[in-house]
């Protein structure tokens, strides 16, 4: 890894993230000058502007950054695990389980804390299902490629969750349907405590960045990695668990926000190379930047009304995804 190049990439993404953070705190239905934003961050008071900046916009922006960073990191990890540059965090059914349980909690008018807990429980159940059904490929150390079994298992589980989601939307009363649809398309409006997502992001980075050199070897194939002394079975299991739990934390924070984990790591890989030591932190920073920027657009483009942030990421992600497919076409 070229250390200077990595620092330039990380520094550029960090500066862009800070700029979008300031814009997120300043822009909205009530405009606040950047100088006033800095004053609010330095010395909080009971002034209405301070409450808007620190009580409403800051938690939402930080929650969006944490959610996007978790999705970007999970996407980069799954693209290594499945050896598919077009893999994304929801491919293994994590979002489907979270959505099904969260919508069930909404259907019974449970509190937002209960909805978040239900979302994480559903995501964790999906993780356990895939872990059990694909256990041979993940942890028994056979040299065959684990990708087909994981993809098929995740697709079947996601289809099952999708059927349950459709059923709940069909029977939901009108007064709850709007909130359920907003959650499904990604919504940062209810984020009041972003620290859970930020802590999950820190834990995920600490757990996976030290094995980034081994991930570079794993990209050559399981047989080659085993020949070079890499503990393939343990590494695959570690990557799967970190990626799945990161996706689960992201979905719990803001619902299902699509295309971030697919597009951000792939674009960074095309621009800066496939060295995981550089790419994993860059994917986290890029994912956080992307969701913060999408949320800024979502709540300002038709202010004072707001759009689900997942709508913005999809509107940008779909053409980028099609462009990537065309690049890969023979």
C-alpha positions in Angstrom: 0.0 0.0 0.0 1.2 3.5 -0.9 0.9 5.1 2.5 1.0 8.7 1.1 -1.7 7.9 -1.5 -3.9 6.3 1.2 -3.6 9.3 3.4 -4.6 11.6 0.5 -7.6 9.5 -0.2 -8.7 9.3 3.4 -8.0 13.0 4.0 -10.0 14.0 1.0 -13.0 11.9 2.0 -12.7 13.2 5.6 -12.6 16.9 4.5 -15.6 16.3 2.2 -17.5 14.7 5.0 -16.8 17.6 7.3 -18.0 20.0 4.7 -21.2 18.1 4.2 -21.7 17.9 7.9 -21.4 21.7 8.3 -23.8 22.1 5.3 -26.2 19.7 7.0 -26.2 21.7 10.2 -26.6 25.0 8.4 -29.2 24.2 5.7 -32.9 23.4 6.0 -36.3 25.0 6.4 -34.5 27.4 8.9 -31.2 28.6 7.4 -28.3 29.0 9.9 -25.0 30.7 9.0 -21.8 28.5 9.3 -20.5 30.9 11.9 -23.6 30.4 14.0 -23.3 26.7 13.6 -19.7 26.8 15.0 -20.9 28.9 17.9 -23.7 26.4 18.7 -21.1 23.6 18.6 -18.7 25.4 20.9 -21.2 26.8 23.5 -24.7 25.3 23.6 -27.5 27.5 25.0 -31.3 27.3 25.1 -31.6 29.4 22.1 -34.0 28.0 19.4 -31.2 28.0 16.8 -29.0 25.9 19.1 -31.8 23.5 19.6 -32.3 23.1 15.9 -28.6 22.6 15.2 -27.7 20.4 18.1 -31.0 18.8 19.0 -32.3 18.0 15.5 -29.7 18.3 12.8 -26.6 17.1 14.4 -28.0 13.7 15.6 -29.5 13.2 12.2 -26.3 14.0 10.3 -24.1 11.8 12.6 -26.7 9.0 12.4 -26.6 9.3 8.6 -22.8 9.2 8.6 -22.7 6.1 10.8 -25.3 4.3 8.7 -23.6 5.1 5.5 -20.2 4.2 6.8 -21.5 0.8 8.1 -23.1 0.1 4.7 -19.9 1.1 2.8 -17.7 -1.1 5.0 -20.2 -4.0 4.8 -20.3 -3.7 1.0 -16.5 -3.7 0.7 -16.3 -6.8 2.9 -19.0 -8.8 1.1 -17.4 -8.0 -2.2 -14.2 -9.6 -0.9 -16.1 -12.5 0.7 -18.1 -13.3 -2.4 -15.4 -12.2 -4.9 -18.1 -10.2 -6.7 -17.6 -6.5 -7.1 -21.3 -6.0 -7.5 -22.2 -7.7 -4.1 -23.9 -5.5 -1.5 -24.8 -5.6 2.2 -28.4 -6.7 1.7 -27.7 -9.6 -0.6 -27.7 -12.1 2.4 -31.2 -11.2 3.6 -30.2 -9.0 6.6 -32.3 -6.1 5.5 -35.3 -8.3 4.9 -35.3 -9.8 8.4 -34.8 -6.4 9.9 -37.6 -4.9 7.9 -40.0 -7.7 8.6 -39.5 -7.5 12.4 -39.6 -3.7 12.4 -42.8 -3.5 10.4 -44.4 -6.1 12.7 -43.5 -3.8 15.7 -45.0 -0.8 13.8 -48.1 -2.8 13.0 -48.7 -3.3 16.7 -48.0 0.4 17.5 -44.9 -0.3 19.5 -42.5 2.5 20.6 -39.6 3.5 18.4 -37.2 1.9 20.8 -39.1 -1.4 20.4 -39.1 -0.9 16.6 -35.3 -0.5 16.6 -34.8 -3.5 18.9 -37.1 -5.6 16.6 -35.2 -4.5 13.5 -31.9 -5.7 15.1 -33.5 -8.9 16.2 -34.7 -9.6 12.7 -31.4 -8.9 11.2 -29.6 -11.1 13.7 -32.0 -13.9 13.0 -31.2 -13.7 9.3 -27.5 -13.8 10.2 -28.0 -17.0 12.2 -30.1 -18.6 9.5 -27.5 -18.0 6.8 -24.7 -19.0 9.3 -26.5 -22.3 9.9 -27.5 -23.1 6.4 -24.1 -22.3 4.9 -21.9 -23.4 7.9 -20.0 -25.9 5.8 -18.6 -23.3 3.4 -18.1 -20.7 6.1 -16.3 -22.5 8.9 -15.3 -26.0 8.0 -12.4 -24.9 5.9 -13.2 -26.8 2.6 -11.3 -25.3 -0.3 -14.3 -24.8 -2.5 -15.7 -21.3 -3.2 -18.3 -20.3 -0.6 -20.0 -17.7 -2.8 -22.7 -19.7 -4.6 -24.1 -21.3 -1.4 -24.1 -18.0 0.4 -25.8 -16.2 -2.4 -28.4 -18.8 -2.9 -29.1 -19.0 0.9 -29.4 -15.3 1.2 -31.7 -15.0 -1.8 -34.1 -17.6 -0.5 -34.2 -16.0 3.0 -34.7 -12.6 1.5 -37.6 -13.9 -0.7 -39.3 -15.3 2.4 -38.9 -12.0 4.3 -40.2 -10.1 1.3 -43.4 -12.2 1.3 -44.0 -11.4 5.0 -43.3 -7.7 4.3 -45.8 -7.6 1.5 -48.4 -9.3 3.7 -48.0 -6.8 6.5 -48.2 -3.9 4.1 -51.4 -5.3 2.7 -53.1 -5.6 6.1 -51.7 -2.4 7.7 -54.2 0.3 8.6 -54.0 3.6 6.7 -52.7 5.5 9.7 -49.6 3.3 10.0 -48.9 2.6 6.4 -47.0 5.8 5.6 -44.6 5.3 8.5 -44.0 1.7 7.4 -43.3 2.7 3.8 -40.9 5.5 5.0 -39.0 3.1 7.1 -38.7 0.6 4.2 -37.2 3.3 2.0 -34.8 4.7 4.6 -35.6 7.4 7.0 -33.3 9.4 9.3 -36.0 11.6 10.7 -36.3 9.7 13.9 -32.6 9.5 14.7 -32.1 11.1 18.1 -29.2 9.0 19.5 -26.6 8.3 16.8 -24.0 6.9 19.2 -25.1 3.3 18.8 -24.3 3.4 15.1 -21.0 5.3 15.7 -20.0 2.7 18.3 -20.9 -0.1 16.0 -18.8 1.5 13.3 -15.8 1.8 15.6 -16.1 -1.9 16.7 -16.4 -3.1 13.1 -13.3 -1.2 12.0 -11.3 -2.4 15.0 -12.4 -6.0 14.2 -11.7 -6.0 10.5 -8.9 -3.5 9.6 -6.1 -5.6 11.2 -6.9 -8.5 8.9 -6.9 -6.4 5.7 -3.6 -7.8 4.5 -5.1 -11.3 4.7 -8.1 -10.2 2.7 -5.8 -9.2 -0.1 -4.5 -12.7 -0.1 -8.1 -14.2 0.1 -8.9 -12.4 -3.1 -6.6 -14.8 -5.0 -8.8 -17.7 -4.0 -9.2 -20.0 -1.0 -6.6 -22.6 -2.1 -3.9 -19.9 -2.7 -4.7 -18.3 0.6 -4.4 -21.6 2.5 -1.1 -22.3 0.7 0.2 -18.9 2.0 -0.9 -19.7 5.6 -4.1 -17.7 5.8 -6.7 -19.3 8.1 -9.4 -19.2 5.4 -12.3 -20.7 7.4 -11.9 -18.3 10.4 -11.3 -15.3 8.1 -14.4 -16.0 6.1 -16.5 -16.4 9.2 -15.0 -13.1 10.7 -15.7 -11.2 7.5 -19.3 -12.5 7.3 -20.1 -11.7 10.9 -18.6 -8.2 10.8 -20.3 -7.4 7.5 -23.7 -8.7 8.6 -23.6 -7.1 12.0 -22.5 -3.8 10.4 -25.5 -4.0 7.9 -27.8 -4.9 10.8 -26.7 -1.8 12.8 -27.1 0.4 9.8 -30.7 -0.9 9.1 -31.6 -0.5 12.7 -30.4 3.1 12.6 -32.2 4.3 9.5 -34.2 1.5 7.8 -33.2 0.1 4.5 -31.0 2.5 2.4 -30.1 0.9 -0.8 -27.1 1.1 -3.2 -24.6 2.7 -0.8 -22.9 -0.5 0.0 -22.9 -1.5 -3.6 -21.8 1.7 -5.4 -19.4 3.3 -2.9 -16.8 0.5 -2.5 -17.0 -0.3 -6.3 -16.4 3.3 -7.3 -13.5 3.7 -4.9 -12.0 0.4 -6.1 -12.2 1.6 -9.7 -10.6 5.0 -8.7 -7.9 3.9 -6.3 -7.3 0.2 -6.5 -8.3 -3.0 -4.6 -5.8 -2.9 -1.7 -8.1 -3.6 1.3 -5.8 -1.8 3.7 -6.8 1.4 1.9 -10.2 0.4 0.6 -11.9 -0.6 3.9 -11.4 2.8 5.7 -12.1 4.7 2.5 -15.4 2.8 1.9 -16.5 3.7 5.5 -15.7 7.4 4.9 -17.2 7.4 1.4 -20.4 5.6 2.6 -20.9 8.1 5.4 -20.3 11.0 3.1 -22.8 9.6 0.6 -25.6 9.1 3.1 -25.1 12.5 4.7 -25.2 14.2 1.3 -28.3 12.2 0.3 -30.1 13.1 3.5 -29.2 16.8 3.0 -30.8 16.7 -0.4 -33.8 14.7 0.9 -34.7 17.3 3.5 -34.0 20.5 1.5 -35.1 19.8 -2.1 -38.8 20.2 -1.3 -38.4 21.9 2.2 -40.3 22.0 4.6 -41.5 18.6 3.3 -38.9 15.8 3.4 -38.2 12.8 1.2 -36.9 9.3 2.5 -33.2 9.3 2.1 -33.4 5.9 0.4 -35.2 7.5 -2.5 -32.2 9.8 -3.1 -29.6 7.0 -2.9 -31.7 4.9 -5.3 -32.1 7.7 -7.8 -28.3 8.2 -7.8 -27.4 4.5 -7.4 -29.5 3.1 -10.2 -27.8 4.9 -13.1 -24.4 4.4 -11.5 -25.1 0.7 -11.1 -26.2 0.4 -14.7 -23.0 2.2 -15.8 -21.0 -0.3 -13.8 -22.8 -3.2 -15.5 -22.1 -1.7 -18.9 -18.4 -1.4 -18.1 -18.4 -5.1 -17.2 -20.3 -6.2 -20.3 -18.1 -8.0 -22.9 
